[in-house]
């Protein structure tokens, strides 16, 4: 048995594809699993800048590392 995973941008086209796949005799099951984007952490209060400070914890983020990743071909 083979499983195929597709990501469809438009809900109308996804419904059409589900109908088409459901009509095929060799397809056992057709399931649609809606996905939602991962929520971005929100600040507790509108001006609470430091409540989001932990999202960069443990990551090597500095202007130099960002430049090296953005322009790897440039000499340093």
C-alpha positions as CSV (number, residue, x, y, z in Angstrom):
1,X,0.0,0.0,0.0
2,X,1.2,3.5,-0.8
3,X,0.4,6.7,1.0
4,X,0.5,10.0,-0.9
5,X,0.5,13.4,0.9
6,X,-0.5,16.5,-1.0
7,X,-0.7,20.1,0.0
8,X,-3.4,22.0,-1.8
9,X,-3.5,25.8,-1.5
10,X,-7.2,26.3,-2.5
11,X,-10.0,24.7,-0.6
12,X,-12.2,24.5,-3.8
13,X,-9.5,22.7,-5.7
14,X,-8.9,20.4,-2.7
15,X,-12.6,19.4,-2.7
16,X,-12.6,18.7,-6.4
17,X,-9.5,16.5,-6.0
18,X,-11.1,14.6,-3.1
19,X,-14.2,14.0,-5.3
20,X,-12.0,12.8,-8.2
21,X,-10.0,10.5,-5.9
22,X,-13.1,9.1,-4.3
23,X,-14.5,8.1,-7.7
24,X,-11.4,5.9,-8.4
25,X,-12.0,2.2,-7.7
26,X,-8.4,1.5,-6.6
27,X,-8.3,4.2,-3.9
28,X,-9.2,2.8,-0.5
29,X,-9.7,5.9,1.6
30,X,-9.6,9.6,1.0
31,X,-9.1,12.0,4.0
32,X,-8.8,15.7,4.2
33,X,-6.8,17.0,7.1
34,X,-7.0,20.8,7.5
35,X,-3.8,22.4,8.6
36,X,-3.4,25.6,10.6
37,X,-0.2,27.6,10.8
38,X,1.8,27.4,14.1
39,X,0.8,30.3,16.2
40,X,3.4,32.9,16.8
41,X,3.9,33.6,20.5
42,X,2.0,36.8,21.5
43,X,3.1,39.4,24.0
44,X,1.0,39.4,27.2
45,X,0.5,43.2,26.9
46,X,0.9,45.4,23.8
47,X,4.0,47.1,25.1
48,X,5.6,44.0,26.7
49,X,8.7,43.6,24.5
50,X,10.6,41.2,26.8
51,X,7.8,38.6,27.1
52,X,9.0,37.3,23.6
53,X,12.7,37.3,24.5
54,X,12.8,33.6,24.9
55,X,12.0,32.7,21.3
56,X,15.7,33.2,20.4
57,X,17.1,31.3,23.3
58,X,19.9,28.9,22.4
59,X,20.2,30.2,18.8
60,X,23.3,31.7,17.3
61,X,21.8,35.0,16.1
62,X,24.1,38.0,15.6
63,X,24.5,40.4,12.8
64,X,27.6,38.5,11.7
65,X,25.9,35.1,11.5
66,X,23.0,36.6,9.6
67,X,25.3,38.2,7.1
68,X,27.3,34.9,6.6
69,X,24.0,33.0,6.0
70,X,22.6,35.7,3.7
71,X,25.7,36.1,1.6
72,X,27.8,32.9,1.9
73,X,29.8,33.6,-1.3
74,X,31.3,36.9,0.0
75,X,34.8,36.9,1.4
76,X,35.0,37.8,5.1
